[in-house]
Amino acid sequence: MKFDKLQVWQDSFELSVLIHKELTSCRDYGFCDQLRRSSVSIPSNIAEGMERGTNKDSVRFLFYAKGSTAEVLTQVRLGVRFGYIEQGIADKVELECIKISKMLTSLIKHRQKTA
C-alpha cells in the first residue's frame, strides 16, 4: 500500500502545511518550532509505519502519529490562549485533528486484525 494514497496521510500532510503557514509571523520560536515539528510528525509517522515490514511495526508508528495528533491539538489550544493563533484557525485545526485521529484509529484496528 502506498502511504501517499491514504486519505489520512494526505489530510495530515495538508494540516502540517497549514500550521507551518499560519506560524510564519510567530515570534515565540520555541513554541512555533515544537508545533511545526509535531505536525510534521503525523504524516511522517504514517509514511514510516506503512512502509514497515510487519503489521506490528506499522501499528506502532500509527500510534505515534495518533499521539502527535493529540500533541498538535494541545499546542494549538495553548497557542490560542497565548495569543499566537486565531480562534478560527484553531477551530479548523481542531476539526482536522479529530478527523485524522478517527481515521488513524480505524487504520490501526484494520492493521491489528490482519496481523
All heavy atoms as an XYZ file, in Angstrom:
922
protein
N       0.850     -1.192      0.000
C       0.000      0.000      0.000
C       0.885      1.241      0.000
O       1.786      1.364      0.815
C      -0.909     -0.023      1.230
C      -1.784      1.198      1.352
S      -2.812      1.222      2.817
C      -4.038      0.046      2.361
N       0.640      2.103     -0.897
C       1.393      3.355     -0.959
C       0.820      4.327      0.065
O      -0.356      4.663      0.025
C       1.296      3.951     -2.350
C       1.949      3.087     -3.401
C       3.012      3.863     -4.049
C       3.693      2.999     -5.085
N       5.028      3.415     -5.277
N       1.680      4.782      0.963
C       1.222      5.654      2.046
C       0.618      6.951      1.541
O      -0.328      7.466      2.123
C       2.362      5.932      3.034
C       3.487      6.749      2.457
C       3.421      8.130      2.449
C       4.598      6.131      1.926
C       4.452      8.892      1.917
C       5.641      6.871      1.401
C       5.566      8.264      1.389
N       1.150      7.491      0.443
C       0.661      8.786     -0.030
C      -0.697      8.703     -0.722
O      -1.286      9.728     -1.051
C       1.690      9.462     -0.931
C       2.063      8.651     -2.155
O       1.775      7.436     -2.190
O       2.658      9.240     -3.075
N      -1.204      7.500     -0.887
C      -2.560      7.314     -1.425
C      -3.604      7.309     -0.310
O      -4.794      7.402     -0.577
C      -2.667      6.004     -2.215
C      -1.689      5.896     -3.366
C      -1.957      6.932     -4.419
C      -1.016      6.714     -5.596
N      -0.736      7.935     -6.314
N      -3.154      7.179      0.923
C      -4.077      7.154      2.065
C      -4.627      8.552      2.343
O      -3.869      9.532      2.422
C      -3.362      6.653      3.326
C      -2.896      5.211      3.335
C      -2.025      4.958      4.554
C      -4.101      4.276      3.333
N      -5.937      8.625      2.521
C      -6.569      9.911      2.832
C      -6.023     10.500      4.129
O      -5.825     11.714      4.238
C      -8.090      9.759      2.908
C      -8.826     11.075      3.004
C      -8.644     11.924      1.753
O      -8.811     11.456      0.651
N      -8.292     13.193      1.943
N      -5.758      9.661      5.108
C      -5.253     10.142      6.397
C      -3.872     10.776      6.233
O      -3.570     11.779      6.868
C      -5.263      9.026      7.471
C      -4.253      7.930      7.172
C      -5.038      9.600      8.857
N      -3.042     10.206      5.368
C      -1.731     10.808      5.119
C      -1.903     12.147      4.403
O      -1.275     13.140      4.778
C      -0.846      9.876      4.288
C       0.510     10.473      4.064
C       1.597     10.384      4.895
C       0.913     11.291      2.960
N       2.648     11.092      4.367
C       2.255     11.664      3.174
C       0.271     11.732      1.812
C       2.967     12.461      2.274
C       0.973     12.536      0.922
C       2.304     12.883      1.153
N      -2.756     12.182      3.376
C      -2.981     13.415      2.618
C      -3.510     14.527      3.521
O      -3.052     15.672      3.456
C      -3.941     13.153      1.465
C      -3.363     12.228      0.412
C      -4.392     11.787     -0.609
O      -5.514     12.284     -0.669
N      -4.003     10.825     -1.445
N      -4.487     14.186      4.383
C      -5.068     15.190      5.283
C      -4.052     15.686      6.297
O      -3.983     16.885      6.585
C      -6.287     14.622      6.005
C      -7.474     14.400      5.092
O      -7.434     14.833      3.922
O      -8.460     13.781      5.540
N      -3.249     14.782      6.840
C      -2.260     15.196      7.835
C      -1.135     16.002      7.191
O      -0.594     16.924      7.797
C      -1.710     13.989      8.606
O      -1.046     13.090      7.756
N      -0.805     15.682      5.960
C       0.180     16.447      5.209
C      -0.300     17.892      5.041
O       0.436     18.847      5.306
C       0.407     15.783      3.844
C       1.475     16.406      3.010
C       2.781     15.960      3.084
C       1.170     17.432      2.126
C       3.775     16.534      2.298
C       2.145     18.017      1.342
C       3.459     17.569      1.417
N      -1.557     18.043      4.614
C      -2.132     19.383      4.422
C      -2.259     20.134      5.748
O      -2.076     21.356      5.795
C      -3.482     19.298      3.709
C      -3.378     18.838      2.270
C      -2.464     19.712      1.412
O      -2.436     20.948      1.597
O      -1.765     19.140      0.553
N      -2.556     19.415      6.819
C      -2.613     20.046      8.142
C      -1.257     20.619      8.512
O      -1.159     21.745      9.003
C      -3.073     19.037      9.196
C      -3.083     19.544     10.635
C      -4.105     20.667     10.811
C      -3.373     18.391     11.591
N      -0.211     19.877      8.256
C       1.140     20.347      8.558
C       1.483     21.595      7.744
O       2.068     22.550      8.267
C       2.151     19.230      8.284
O       3.430     19.613      8.690
N       1.104     21.594      6.477
C       1.342     22.767      5.620
C       0.586     23.981      6.171
O       1.141     25.088      6.272
C       0.941     22.473      4.161
C       0.957     23.739      3.308
C       1.852     21.403      3.563
N      -0.667     23.786      6.562
C      -1.476     24.869      7.122
C      -0.823     25.441      8.382
O      -0.694     26.662      8.530
C      -2.884     24.369      7.446
C      -3.776     25.329      8.231
C      -4.151     26.540      7.389
C      -5.012     24.624      8.735
N      -0.423     24.576      9.266
C       0.199     25.025     10.519
C       1.479     25.791     10.233
O       1.727     26.855     10.817
C       0.434     23.831     11.468
C      -0.911     23.376     12.034
C       1.414     24.188     12.584
C      -0.869     22.083     12.804
N       2.290     25.278      9.340
C       3.534     25.968      9.001
C       3.258     27.384      8.490
O       3.892     28.340      8.920
C       4.318     25.172      7.959
C       5.639     25.778      7.630
N       6.740     25.602      8.427
C       6.018     26.581      6.619
C       7.755     26.277      7.908
N       7.332     26.873      6.814
N       2.281     27.507      7.587
C       1.945     28.818      7.022
C       1.391     29.772      8.082
O       1.695     30.965      8.077
C       0.936     28.663      5.891
C       1.528     28.089      4.638
C       0.477     27.934      3.554
C       1.077     27.347      2.298
N       0.077     27.131      1.241
N       0.573     29.256      8.991
C      -0.056     30.109      9.994
C       0.936     30.644     11.029
O       0.659     31.633     11.695
C      -1.186     29.359     10.701
C      -2.414     29.170      9.855
C      -3.016     30.485      9.373
O      -3.070     31.461     10.147
O      -3.441     30.536      8.206
N       2.062     29.995     11.156
C       3.018     30.386     12.196
C       4.169     31.242     11.664
O       5.133     31.485     12.396
C       3.576     29.142     12.892
C       2.561     28.330     13.675
C       3.214     27.066     14.223
C       1.956     29.149     14.806
N       4.069     31.730     10.435
C       5.184     32.477      9.858
C       5.508     33.762     10.615
O       6.654     34.176     10.651
C       4.926     32.816      8.375
O       3.688     33.499      8.273
C       4.923     31.573      7.516
N       4.525     34.360     11.267
C       4.796     35.611     11.988
C       4.948     35.416     13.499
O       5.146     36.387     14.230
C       3.686     36.629     11.708
O       2.450     36.134     12.201
N       4.907     34.183     13.965
C       5.044     33.908     15.402
C       6.478     34.160     15.841
O       7.428     33.681     15.230
C       4.642     32.448     15.689
S       4.763     32.019     17.432
N       6.619     34.909     16.927
C       7.957     35.243     17.411
C       8.435     34.349     18.549
O       9.573     34.446     18.977
C       7.997     36.703     17.833
C       7.789     37.638     16.668
C       8.090     39.070     17.053
N       7.779     39.956     15.975
C       8.686     40.412     15.120
N       9.935     40.042     15.226
N       8.327     41.240     14.160
N       7.572     33.490     19.037
C       7.975     32.523     20.061
C       8.511     31.300     19.313
O       7.800     30.339     19.048
C       6.784     32.151     20.950
C       7.160     31.246     22.108
O       8.201     30.556     22.014
O       6.409     31.215     23.096
N       9.791     31.368     18.990
C      10.379     30.368     18.107
C      10.352     28.967     18.699
O      10.159     27.995     17.977
C      11.797     30.773     17.716
C      11.821     32.110     17.008
C      12.418     33.219     17.587
C      11.201     32.263     15.769
C      12.407     34.453     16.947
C      11.181     33.489     15.119
C      11.793     34.573     15.719
O      11.769     35.789     15.078
N      10.526     28.846     19.999
C      10.473     27.535     20.640
C       9.103     26.906     20.505
O       8.973     25.733     20.137
N       8.076     27.681     20.810
C       6.705     27.186     20.690
C       6.383     26.824     19.250
O       5.864     25.743     18.962
C       5.708     28.232     21.211
C       4.279     27.840     21.005
C       3.653     26.975     21.888
C       3.557     28.305     19.916
C       2.337     26.588     21.692
C       2.241     27.931     19.714
C       1.625     27.067     20.604
N       6.689     27.732     18.327
C       6.367     27.503     16.911
C       7.121     26.302     16.366
O       6.558     25.502     15.614
C       6.688     28.747     16.100
S       5.600     30.123     16.501
N       8.384     26.164     16.751
C       9.161     25.021     16.292
C       8.554     23.714     16.791
O       8.435     22.755     16.036
C      10.614     25.143     16.762
C      11.472     24.000     16.266
O      11.567     23.806     15.049
O      12.045     23.295     17.132
N       8.144     23.685     18.053
C       7.556     22.471     18.613
C       6.247     22.104     17.903
O       5.997     20.943     17.585
C       7.318     22.620     20.113
C       6.741     21.388     20.776
C       7.663     20.185     20.676
O       8.880     20.310     20.680
N       7.066     19.010     20.586
N       5.413     23.098     17.645
C       4.148     22.839     16.962
C       4.389     22.379     15.526
O       3.758     21.430     15.053
C       3.255     24.080     17.000
C       1.902     23.988     16.317
C       1.123     22.747     16.722
C       1.089     25.244     16.609
N       5.313     23.020     14.862
C       5.627     22.602     13.494
C       6.170     21.170     13.474
O       5.787     20.362     12.629
C       6.649     23.554     12.876
C       6.059     24.858     12.442
C       7.120     25.753     11.858
N       6.537     26.970     11.332
C       7.143     28.140     11.375
N       8.332     28.258     11.928
N       6.541     29.195     10.868
N       7.070     20.880     14.386
C       7.671     19.541     14.420
C       6.631     18.459     14.726
O       6.649     17.390     14.126
C       8.816     19.505     15.431
C      10.038     20.269     14.939
C      11.065     20.600     16.027
N      11.289     19.580     17.001
C      12.326     18.737     17.001
N      13.217     18.799     16.028
N      12.474     17.865     17.956
N       5.727     18.743     15.658
C       4.712     17.740     15.977
C       3.745     17.556     14.806
O       3.280     16.442     14.551
C       3.971     18.068     17.275
O       3.320     19.299     17.208
N       3.452     18.631     14.077
C       2.561     18.483     12.924
C       3.236     17.706     11.794
O       2.593     16.896     11.129
C       2.070     19.846     12.423
O       3.080     20.562     11.760
N       4.510     17.909     11.596
C       5.260     17.174     10.580
C       5.369     15.694     10.959
O       5.405     14.812     10.098
C       6.664     17.803     10.389
C       7.598     16.889      9.610
C       6.545     19.157      9.710
N       5.378     15.429     12.241
C       5.498     14.063     12.744
C       4.305     13.189     12.347
O       4.462     11.973     12.164
C       5.646     14.098     14.264
O       5.760     12.819     14.787
N       3.136     13.784     12.193
C       1.938     12.987     11.885
C       2.077     12.284     10.528
O       2.086     11.044     10.476
C       0.648     13.825     11.964
C       0.476     14.456     13.349
C      -0.570     12.940     11.630
C      -0.614     15.519     13.417
N       2.208     13.009      9.410
C       2.325     12.299      8.133
C       3.622     11.495      8.023
O       3.655     10.444      7.367
C       2.259     13.408      7.075
C       2.660     14.650      7.789
C       2.200     14.470      9.216
N       4.669     11.962      8.693
C       5.938     11.237      8.639
C       5.819      9.862      9.284
O       6.322      8.862      8.748
C       7.037     12.042      9.332
O       7.226     13.278      8.684
N       5.154      9.795     10.437
C       4.984      8.508     11.099
C       4.006      7.602     10.360
O       4.174      6.379     10.357
C       4.559      8.693     12.558
C       5.744      8.973     13.438
O       6.711      8.223     13.440
N       5.680     10.065     14.183
N       3.006      8.186      9.728
C       2.100      7.375      8.902
C       2.902      6.750      7.765
O       2.802      5.541      7.507
C       0.927      8.217      8.359
C       0.019      8.679      9.508
C       0.133      7.415      7.315
C      -0.990      9.742      9.107
N       3.702      7.558      7.092
C       4.513      7.046      5.980
C       5.451      5.951      6.456
O       5.534      4.875      5.846
C       5.299      8.192      5.349
N       6.168      6.208      7.536
C       7.108      5.211      8.032
C       6.384      3.936      8.457
O       6.834      2.827      8.164
C       7.917      5.770      9.199
C       9.013      4.834      9.633
C      10.041      5.451     10.547
O       9.961      6.668     10.831
O      10.930      4.706     10.983
N       5.263      4.090      9.130
C       4.508      2.921      9.563
C       4.022      2.070      8.413
O       4.090      0.845      8.461
N       3.553      2.713      7.360
C       3.016      1.960      6.236
C       4.113      1.285      5.423
O       3.849      0.329      4.702
C       2.170      2.876      5.341
C       0.928      3.439      6.044
S      -0.084      2.209      6.904
C      -0.691      1.262      5.520
N       5.326      1.753      5.555
C       6.437      1.152      4.824
C       7.176      0.096      5.647
O       8.113     -0.523      5.156
C       7.416      2.240      4.372
C       6.838      3.173      3.325
C       6.510      2.462      2.016
O       7.299      1.625      1.560
O       5.432      2.746      1.450
N       6.764     -0.100      6.883
C       7.387     -1.119      7.726
C       7.008     -2.505      7.238
O       5.958     -2.703      6.634
C       6.941     -0.938      9.189
C       7.545      0.278      9.855
C       9.005      0.012     10.088
N       9.689      1.193     10.577
C      10.794      1.130     11.289
N      11.328     -0.027     11.610
N      11.375      2.237     11.679
N       7.844     -3.481      7.560
C       7.668     -4.825      7.060
C       6.576     -5.633      7.727
O       6.044     -6.565      7.135
N       6.218     -5.276      8.953
C       5.202     -6.057      9.662
C       4.065     -5.164     10.128
O       4.247     -3.963     10.317
C       5.807     -6.757     10.898
O       6.195     -5.767     11.860
C       7.013     -7.613     10.536
N       2.905     -5.770     10.324
C       1.767     -5.012     10.847
C       2.047     -4.485     12.243
O       1.609     -3.395     12.594
C       0.512     -5.870     10.840
C      -0.126     -5.940      9.473
O       0.145     -5.112      8.610
N      -0.957     -6.936      9.256
N       2.782     -5.268     13.041
C       3.114     -4.832     14.400
C       3.921     -3.529     14.357
O       3.628     -2.594     15.102
C       3.894     -5.926     15.126
C       4.193     -5.594     16.565
C       4.904     -6.736     17.261
C       5.216     -6.366     18.704
N       5.905     -7.454     19.410
N       4.916     -3.464     13.493
C       5.693     -2.228     13.331
C       4.820     -1.097     12.800
O       4.909      0.044     13.255
C       6.863     -2.443     12.365
C       8.085     -3.026     13.034
O       8.168     -3.000     14.275
O       8.966     -3.500     12.296
N       3.983     -1.414     11.817
C       3.099     -0.400     11.241
C       2.204      0.210     12.311
O       2.077      1.437     12.409
C       2.224     -0.997     10.141
O       2.992     -1.355      9.044
N       1.601     -0.641     13.120
C       0.685     -0.171     14.164
C       1.421      0.729     15.158
O       0.893      1.757     15.582
C       0.012     -1.374     14.866
C      -0.671     -0.955     16.156
C      -0.983     -2.033     13.919
N       2.650      0.361     15.499
C       3.419      1.170     16.449
C       3.598      2.592     15.921
O       3.378      3.564     16.641
C       4.777      0.514     16.704
C       5.626      1.257     17.709
C       6.799      0.419     18.192
N       7.489     -0.288     17.132
C       8.642      0.106     16.588
N       9.216      1.215     17.009
N       9.206     -0.604     15.637
N       3.954      2.738     14.651
C       4.149      4.068     14.077
C       2.832      4.817     13.877
O       2.785      6.045     13.994
C       4.967      3.989     12.786
C       6.426      3.852     13.054
C       6.997      2.605     13.213
C       7.230      4.970     13.198
C       8.341      2.466     13.492
C       8.576      4.857     13.481
C       9.138      3.596     13.633
N       1.769      4.093     13.597
C       0.464      4.744     13.501
C       0.020      5.286     14.857
O      -0.586      6.359     14.933
C      -0.570      3.773     12.930
C      -0.334      3.359     11.473
C      -1.292      2.250     11.075
C      -0.444      4.550     10.528
N       0.368      4.566     15.928
C       0.095      5.097     17.265
C       0.935      6.347     17.543
O       0.457      7.281     18.196
C       0.329      4.043     18.348
C      -0.870      3.189     18.642
C      -0.837      1.812     18.430
C      -2.048      3.739     19.137
C      -1.939      1.014     18.711
C      -3.166      2.956     19.413
C      -3.101      1.587     19.200
N       2.175      6.368     17.067
C       2.988      7.588     17.219
C       2.302      8.760     16.521
O       2.251      9.875     17.056
C       4.385      7.401     16.627
C       5.275      6.412     17.315
C       6.311      5.803     16.619
C       5.109      6.054     18.652
C       7.156      4.885     17.221
C       5.944      5.136     19.265
C       6.970      4.563     18.544
O       7.803      3.658     19.147
N       1.785      8.509     15.317
C       1.086      9.557     14.571
C      -0.142     10.036     15.330
O      -0.425     11.241     15.401
C       0.689      9.047     13.184
N      -0.862      9.105     15.926
C      -2.054      9.455     16.711
C      -1.658     10.309     17.917
O      -2.326     11.303     18.234
C      -2.774      8.183     17.149
C      -4.171      8.398     17.687
C      -4.908      7.067     17.728
C      -6.200      7.066     18.480
N      -6.953      8.254     18.550
N      -0.571      9.949     18.564
C      -0.082     10.749     19.688
C       0.329     12.147     19.258
O       0.043     13.133     19.945
N       0.968     12.251     18.111
C       1.361     13.562     17.599
C       0.148     14.408     17.251
O       0.168     15.635     17.388
C       2.261     13.407     16.367
O       3.487     12.818     16.731
N      -0.918     13.770     16.821
C      -2.162     14.491     16.531
C      -2.706     15.134     17.803
O      -3.121     16.302     17.797
C      -3.198     13.540     15.910
O      -2.631     12.927     14.753
C      -4.459     14.275     15.520
N      -2.681     14.392     18.898
C      -3.127     14.945     20.181
C      -2.199     16.064     20.646
O      -2.647     17.062     21.223
C      -3.196     13.835     21.227
N      -0.916     15.913     20.368
C       0.052     16.949     20.727
C      -0.233     18.244     19.959
O      -0.227     19.333     20.535
C       1.468     16.449     20.428
C       2.551     17.399     20.871
C       3.946     16.851     20.619
O       4.104     15.702     20.161
O       4.902     17.608     20.886
N      -0.504     18.119     18.669
C      -0.838     19.292     17.854
C      -2.079     19.973     18.397
O      -2.117     21.206     18.556
C      -1.023     18.907     16.366
C      -1.692     20.046     15.583
C       0.307     18.536     15.745
N      -3.097     19.202     18.693
C      -4.340     19.768     19.224
C      -4.081     20.534     20.520
O      -4.557     21.661     20.695
C      -5.362     18.660     19.441
C      -6.717     19.081     20.002
C      -7.373     20.144     19.143
C      -7.616     17.872     20.123
N      -3.305     19.954     21.400
C      -2.977     20.608     22.673
C      -2.205     21.900     22.435
O      -2.515     22.948     23.028
C      -2.149     19.656     23.556
O      -2.929     18.493     23.830
C      -1.745     20.322     24.864
N      -1.212     21.843     21.574
C      -0.389     23.024     21.314
C      -1.175     24.143     20.643
O      -0.957     25.326     20.940
C       0.825     22.628     20.472
C       1.791     21.767     21.246
C       2.822     21.108     20.365
O       2.775     21.192     19.141
N       3.762     20.430     20.999
N      -2.092     23.774     19.758
C      -2.907     24.800     19.099
C      -3.819     25.481     20.121
O      -3.986     26.701     20.101
C      -3.698     24.202     17.919
C      -4.786     25.143     17.444
C      -2.744     23.881     16.780
N      -4.391     24.702     21.017
C      -5.224     25.307     22.070
C      -4.393     26.235     22.948
O      -4.853     27.314     23.330
C      -5.877     24.216     22.906
C      -7.000     23.494     22.177
C      -7.592     22.394     23.002
N      -8.677     21.739     22.301
C      -9.289     20.659     22.758
N      -8.941     20.110     23.906
N     -10.267     20.114     22.053
N      -3.182     25.826     23.260
C      -2.287     26.710     24.019
C      -1.959     27.958     23.216
O      -1.924     29.067     23.762
C      -1.006     25.971     24.399
C      -1.119     24.948     25.509
C       0.144     24.097     25.594
C      -1.398     25.626     26.844
N      -1.723     27.772     21.908
C      -1.408     28.908     21.046
C      -2.498     29.958     21.038
O      -2.227     31.163     21.001
N      -3.748     29.523     21.107
C      -4.870     30.467     21.199
C      -4.788     31.228     22.515
O      -4.904     32.456     22.542
C      -6.231     29.734     21.065
C      -7.383     30.657     21.413
C      -6.393     29.167     19.663
N      -4.589     30.508     23.596
C      -4.521     31.141     24.918
C      -3.339     32.095     25.030
O      -3.420     33.114     25.701
C      -4.432     30.084     26.015
C      -5.662     29.202     26.138
C      -6.894     29.918     26.666
N      -6.840     30.239     28.061
C      -7.201     29.442     29.054
N      -7.667     28.233     28.790
N      -7.118     29.832     30.295
N      -2.230     31.761     24.359
C      -1.044     32.620     24.382
C      -1.186     33.820     23.451
O      -0.385     34.736     23.493
C       0.202     31.844     23.956
C       0.595     30.714     24.864
C       1.435     29.724     24.391
C       0.157     30.620     26.177
C       1.824     28.664     25.203
C       0.536     29.564     26.994
C       1.379     28.587     26.503
N      -2.223     33.793     22.606
C      -2.430     34.882     21.658
C      -1.644     34.740     20.363
O      -1.500     35.696     19.616
N      -1.145     33.541     20.079
C      -0.350     33.306     18.876
C      -1.193     32.846     17.689
O      -0.781     32.999     16.540
C       0.707     32.224     19.112
C       1.690     32.496     20.222
C       2.299     31.444     20.885
C       2.035     33.786     20.606
C       3.217     31.658     21.890
C       2.939     34.012     21.626
C       3.539     32.945     22.264
O       4.442     33.159     23.266
N      -2.333     32.220     17.954
C      -3.142     31.605     16.905
C      -4.572     32.116     17.021
O      -5.139     32.144     18.114
C      -3.107     30.061     17.030
C      -1.675     29.550     16.896
C      -4.023     29.409     16.001
C      -1.504     28.073     17.195
N      -5.145     32.517     15.896
C      -6.524     32.990     15.883
C      -7.485     31.830     16.120
O      -7.238     30.708     15.682
C      -6.845     33.642     14.539
C      -6.080     34.920     14.289
C      -6.403     35.510     12.929
O      -7.438     35.133     12.325
O      -5.621     36.341     12.464
N      -8.588     32.108     16.795
C      -9.555     31.068     17.147
C     -10.103     30.353     15.915
O     -10.284     29.140     15.925
C     -10.704     31.658     17.972
C     -11.665     30.616     18.511
C     -11.004     29.662     19.487
O     -10.418     30.091     20.470
N     -11.083     28.363     19.216
N     -10.353     31.088     14.831
C     -10.882     30.469     13.616
C      -9.942     29.419     13.040
O     -10.370     28.346     12.608
N      -8.669     29.723     13.041
C      -7.664     28.759     12.566
C      -7.608     27.573     13.521
O      -7.537     26.414     13.100
C      -6.276     29.427     12.446
C      -6.292     30.540     11.390
C      -5.193     28.391     12.147
C      -6.658     30.088      9.997
N      -7.640     27.852     14.812
C      -7.597     26.789     15.813
C      -8.794     25.850     15.658
O      -8.651     24.626     15.773
C      -7.558     27.371     17.221
N      -9.961     26.414     15.400
C     -11.156     25.583     15.203
C     -10.982     24.654     14.003
O     -11.339     23.471     14.066
C     -12.395     26.457     15.006
C     -12.787     27.217     16.265
O     -12.324     26.853     17.371
O     -13.565     28.186     16.136
N     -10.426     25.188     12.921
C     -10.191     24.383     11.717
C      -9.187     23.264     12.018
O      -9.398     22.111     11.630
C      -9.666     25.277     10.598
C      -9.439     24.562      9.293
C      -9.025     25.529      8.199
C      -8.842     24.784      6.894
N      -8.491     25.668      5.801
N      -8.109     23.609     12.722
C      -7.093     22.611     13.072
C      -7.688     21.548     13.988
O      -7.432     20.350     13.823
C      -5.858     23.281     13.715
C      -4.922     22.248     14.325
C      -5.123     24.139     12.693
N      -8.501     21.980     14.952
C      -9.103     21.023     15.876
C      -9.988     20.023     15.135
O      -9.903     18.812     15.389
C      -9.916     21.741     16.957
C     -10.502     20.779     17.960
C     -11.027     21.444     19.221
O     -10.721     22.624     19.464
O     -11.733     20.751     19.965
N     -10.807     20.490     14.214
C     -11.658     19.585     13.432
C     -10.815     18.597     12.619
O     -11.135     17.406     12.539
C     -12.580     20.370     12.506
C     -13.725     21.125     13.185
C     -14.476     21.972     12.165
C     -14.666     20.161     13.882
N      -9.732     19.092     12.037
C      -8.852     18.218     11.262
C      -8.172     17.189     12.156
O      -8.056     16.016     11.779
C      -7.794     19.036     10.512
C      -8.315     19.701      9.270
C      -8.846     18.713      8.247
O      -8.115     17.787      7.849
O     -10.010     18.864      7.835
N      -7.730     17.613     13.340
C      -7.087     16.683     14.271
C      -8.045     15.581     14.703
O      -7.663     14.402     14.768
C      -6.554     17.429     15.499
S      -5.047     18.364     15.201
N      -9.266     15.945     14.978
C     -10.268     14.954     15.382
C     -10.518     13.967     14.244
O     -10.551     12.750     14.447
C     -11.564     15.647     15.838
C     -11.321     16.395     17.158
C     -12.705     14.647     15.971
C     -12.422     17.360     17.542
N     -10.654     14.489     13.028
C     -10.884     13.635     11.865
C      -9.692     12.705     11.631
O      -9.864     11.500     11.415
C     -11.134     14.499     10.628
C     -11.401     13.708      9.366
C     -11.737     14.613      8.201
C     -10.473     15.218      7.656
N     -10.646     15.946      6.396
N      -8.491     13.242     11.697
C      -7.281     12.446     11.479
C      -7.149     11.373     12.551
O      -6.827     10.220     12.259
C      -6.037     13.362     11.438
C      -6.049     14.181     10.137
C      -4.745     12.567     11.588
C      -5.083     15.343     10.118
N      -7.423     11.727     13.787
C      -7.335     10.761     14.882
C      -8.308      9.603     14.671
O      -7.958      8.428     14.883
C      -7.605     11.446     16.224
O      -7.438     10.542     17.282
N      -9.523      9.913     14.236
C     -10.512      8.860     13.961
C     -10.058      7.966     12.810
O     -10.213      6.740     12.867
C     -11.874      9.476     13.646
C     -12.567     10.056     14.864
C     -13.887     10.701     14.491
C     -14.566     11.286     15.722
N     -15.842     11.942     15.377
N      -9.511      8.559     11.771
C      -9.034      7.763     10.649
C      -7.870      6.873     11.076
O      -7.776      5.711     10.646
C      -8.624      8.664      9.481
C      -9.803      9.296      8.784
S      -9.411     10.062      7.182
C      -8.401     11.433      7.650
N      -6.984      7.404     11.914
C      -5.871      6.602     12.401
C      -6.365      5.433     13.256
O      -5.852      4.314     13.139
C      -4.891      7.463     13.198
C      -3.983      8.356     12.353
C      -3.274      9.372     13.220
C      -2.988      7.519     11.567
N      -7.368      5.685     14.091
C      -7.940      4.610     14.904
C      -8.463      3.497     14.012
O      -8.213      2.311     14.266
C      -9.059      5.154     15.812
O      -8.491      6.104     16.720
C      -9.734      4.046     16.600
N      -9.168      3.851     12.955
C      -9.698      2.849     12.020
C      -8.577      2.093     11.326
O      -8.643      0.862     11.176
C     -10.588      3.512     10.967
O     -11.731      4.054     11.562
N      -7.559      2.800     10.900
C      -6.438      2.161     10.223
C      -5.682      1.231     11.169
O      -5.293      0.116     10.780
C      -5.503      3.220      9.635
C      -4.336      2.730      8.787
C      -4.819      1.850      7.631
C      -3.550      3.923      8.264
N      -5.498      1.662     12.398
C      -4.836      0.827     13.404
C      -5.631     -0.458     13.622
O      -5.066     -1.558     13.632
C      -4.646      1.607     14.724
C      -3.569      2.673     14.552
C      -4.306      0.657     15.881
C      -3.525      3.713     15.658
N      -6.935     -0.330     13.800
C      -7.778     -1.517     14.005
C      -7.676     -2.468     12.819
O      -7.584     -3.692     12.998
C      -9.222     -1.111     14.260
C      -9.443     -0.521     15.634
C     -10.900     -0.106     15.824
C     -11.090      0.510     17.199
N     -12.469      0.962     17.418
N      -7.695     -1.904     11.624
C      -7.582     -2.737     10.424
C      -6.242     -3.481     10.394
O      -6.192     -4.674     10.110
C      -7.741     -1.876      9.166
C      -7.472     -2.613      7.892
N      -8.354     -3.521      7.376
C      -6.406     -2.584      7.063
C      -7.848     -4.034      6.266
N      -6.667     -3.474      6.061
N      -5.163     -2.762     10.685
C      -3.827     -3.381     10.662
C      -3.687     -4.431     11.771
O      -3.024     -5.438     11.572
C      -2.737     -2.324     10.792
C      -2.672     -1.300      9.677
C      -2.316     -1.890      8.352
N      -0.920     -2.280      8.332
C      -0.187     -2.336      7.240
N      -0.716     -2.033      6.077
N       1.053     -2.728      7.292
N      -4.317     -4.181     12.906
C      -4.240     -5.147     14.007
C      -4.984     -6.440     13.651
O      -4.561     -7.517     14.034
C      -4.795     -4.553     15.289
C      -3.886     -3.534     15.931
C      -4.516     -2.823     17.124
O      -5.716     -2.608     17.185
N      -3.674     -2.449     18.069
N      -6.084     -6.323     12.938
C      -6.869     -7.502     12.552
C      -6.109     -8.378     11.559
O      -6.285     -9.588     11.543
C      -8.201     -7.090     11.911
C      -9.211     -6.584     12.898
C     -10.485     -6.201     12.189
C     -11.466     -5.559     13.155
N     -12.665     -5.069     12.476
N      -5.298     -7.748     10.713
C      -4.578     -8.501      9.703
C      -3.207     -8.963     10.174
O      -2.437     -9.521      9.406
C      -4.429     -7.667      8.402
O      -3.724     -6.463      8.695
C      -5.790     -7.360      7.799
N      -2.907     -8.697     11.446
C      -1.589     -9.097     11.992
C      -1.503    -10.587     12.221
O      -2.437    -11.283     12.413
C      -1.339     -8.364     13.310
